[in-house]
Amino acid sequence: MGGKVDQRINDGRGPYIFKLNNQNHHRIETLLPTDGLSPNFAQLYFYDTKNEVSNRINELNQSNNSHDSSIVDALVRMLDESNLLVKNFRMARDRFSGVVYAIEYQKRGLSHAHILLFLHPENKHPTLAEINRIITAEIIDLDKDPQAYDVVKQFMVHGPCCFINPKSSFMIGNKCIKHFPKKFCSKSTIDEDGFSVYKMRNNGRFIEKNDIEVDNRFIVPHNIDLLVKYQSHINVEWCTRTRSIKYLFKYINKGPNRATLMLEENLHVEGSSGIQHVTNTDEIKTYLDCRYVSAIEACWKIFQFEINYRDPPVERLNFHLENEQPVMFDNSNHLDNVLNQSNIRKTKFTKLMKANALYEEARELAYSDFPSKWTRPVNDNVNDIYLELQSKYTDAKYFEGRAILAPRNDDVQEINDYIIDLINVDEETYLSADSICKAASNNQD
């Protein structure tokens, strides 16, 4: 809550002192529930909203779900239509359809995140006026909003570099590697490469940084509400073309930082004469290629923080020509053993083709729907995994390394029924593992 009990004022038997700052409020905290827990409080507006009514009932009374779901559903719809705070929550849910982020580590500073938000189809093509309301690249008027002016000055001024500071670390070959300063622009546009060119007017405003005056051309695009709220450098861009999206995705797929080190003892002593001499280092012939792990990255991984995140999860479905599928194997594996693997010729794509050839219902699914919606018949699973079952079902070693994972008890029962019918033996029920062992020992006797 916004208020809290202050134990310092009254530590005796008197009433608690409840201190309230500004106004009473709920702390939102994370918008996703902890793994294994159901959503509660503000999470109910964002997470698993298809089952929102049942989630709310379970949260109200986990031991007795006697609440009328129709009443709860009516209350949810009423709040959606009339409550401004709920509308803001729903807006965040409805506008975004996916998110991807990756953490990047710098050798001189804290880690930072590259975040890509996928908007709902209805919001994917905003007007330039809508972009201007979200993203700005101009200096805020000091008289109208001094707080916003201060955070832009502190976090969103590039450099300075170029002609006003040619010694900047961003300067290579007399050019800024970040392409600053930008050109003055009276309105926002999209250039031919698909990058947004934000409004940067020559309105006479400037910020003094490191005793140097800079104008709008040195301001990094940002969202002023995020800056004021989080008090940090947050660069916000509008991704409108594939090229700009690939720029963000490369941080997810690129490898870790690497450093090339040289380990060589260049002082040698001749055994016969005992004379010491220095050997010239051959930097090309002898080197050790090492991975660089900064202190920040080490701490991040020690505390097991997430390095990247993607929602909804995406699985790549490969296409390939016949007998030209990619094969993964370790360098230590013998090539003949790799080629003789039983699943070497099976891929998602070949299994799709085979299922379409054998099962009429599989032909109704698109390739993208196949991994999540196709269920293979039980008899085919059993026949493929338990080959020669009818002659080897009494051999315990035969079952080692073989298993069928089933998500539901009725699936398990269907598999058991099929196997019992297949081997044509009398069915027996054991109530514990001990009774199975006892029965096995009796049979051996």
GIURQUI-V222790 format. One record per backbone hydrogen bond with DSSP energy under -1.0 kcal/mol. NH is the residue of the N-H (numbers start at 0). CO is the residue of the C=O. E is the energy in kcal/mol with one decimal. If there is no record, write none. Layout:
# GIURQUI-V222790
((NH;CO;E) (NH;CO;E))
This chain:
# GIURQUI-V222790
((1;24;-1.7) (3;18;-1.9) (5;16;-2.9) (18;3;-2.5) (22;20;-1.6) (36;33;-2.6) (42;39;-1.9) (43;40;-1.6) (44;41;-1.6) (45;42;-1.2) (46;42;-3.0) (50;47;-1.3) (51;48;-1.4) (54;50;-2.3) (55;51;-2.5) (56;52;-2.1) (57;53;-2.4) (58;54;-1.8) (59;55;-2.0) (60;56;-2.0) (65;63;-1.7) (71;67;-1.8) (72;68;-2.5) (73;69;-2.0) (74;70;-2.3) (75;71;-2.2) (76;72;-2.2) (77;73;-2.2) (78;74;-2.3) (79;75;-2.1) (80;76;-1.5) (81;77;-1.7) (82;78;-2.0) (86;82;-2.0) (87;83;-1.8) (88;84;-2.0) (89;85;-2.9) (90;86;-2.0) (91;87;-1.7) (92;88;-1.6) (93;89;-3.4) (94;90;-2.2) (96;117;-3.5) (97;117;-1.4) (98;310;-3.2) (99;115;-2.3) (100;308;-2.3) (101;113;-1.7) (102;306;-2.7) (103;111;-3.1) (111;103;-2.3) (113;101;-2.7) (115;99;-3.5) (117;97;-3.1) (119;94;-3.4) (122;119;-2.6) (130;126;-1.9) (131;127;-2.2) (132;128;-1.2) (134;130;-3.3) (135;221;-2.7) (144;140;-2.3) (148;144;-2.0) (149;145;-2.1) (150;146;-1.8) (151;147;-2.1) (152;148;-2.1) (153;149;-2.1) (154;150;-2.5) (155;151;-1.8) (157;217;-3.2) (163;160;-1.2) (164;161;-1.1) (167;164;-1.8) (170;167;-1.7) (171;174;-2.9) (176;169;-2.5) (178;175;-1.7) (181;216;-2.2) (184;199;-2.6) (188;196;-2.8) (190;194;-2.7) (193;190;-1.6) (196;188;-3.4) (199;184;-1.8) (202;200;-1.6) (206;213;-2.8) (208;211;-3.1) (211;208;-1.2) (213;206;-2.9) (217;214;-1.8) (218;215;-1.6) (219;155;-2.7) (221;135;-2.4) (226;222;-1.9) (227;223;-2.2) (228;224;-2.0) (229;225;-2.7) (230;226;-2.3) (235;220;-1.3) (244;240;-1.5) (245;241;-2.6) (246;242;-1.4) (248;244;-2.1) (249;245;-1.7) (250;247;-1.1) (251;248;-1.4) (252;248;-1.4) (253;249;-1.8) (258;289;-2.7) (260;287;-2.3) (267;276;-2.5) (269;274;-2.2) (273;269;-2.0) (276;267;-2.4) (278;265;-3.0) (285;281;-1.9) (287;260;-2.9) (289;258;-2.1) (291;256;-1.5) (297;293;-2.2) (298;294;-2.3) (299;295;-2.3) (300;296;-2.0) (301;297;-2.2) (302;298;-2.2) (304;299;-2.3) (308;100;-2.4) (310;98;-2.6) (323;320;-1.9) (332;329;-1.3) (337;333;-1.8) (338;334;-2.3) (339;335;-1.4) (340;337;-1.2) (343;340;-1.3) (345;342;-1.4) (350;346;-2.3) (351;347;-1.8) (352;348;-2.1) (353;349;-2.4) (354;350;-2.5) (355;351;-2.2) (356;352;-1.5) (357;353;-1.8) (358;354;-2.9) (363;360;-1.1) (364;361;-1.5) (369;365;-1.2) (372;368;-1.9) (373;369;-2.0) (380;376;-1.6) (381;377;-2.5) (382;378;-2.3) (383;379;-1.9) (384;380;-2.2) (385;381;-2.8) (388;385;-1.1) (391;387;-1.1) (392;388;-1.3) (394;391;-1.9) (398;395;-1.0) (401;398;-1.8) (411;407;-1.7) (412;408;-2.4) (413;409;-1.9) (414;410;-2.2) (415;411;-2.6) (416;412;-2.5) (417;413;-1.9) (418;414;-2.3) (419;415;-2.6) (420;416;-2.1) (421;417;-1.8) (422;418;-2.3) (423;419;-1.2) (435;431;-1.1) (436;432;-2.1) (437;433;-2.4) (438;434;-2.0) (439;435;-2.2) (440;436;-2.2) (441;437;-2.0) (442;438;-1.8) (443;439;-1.8) (444;440;-1.9))
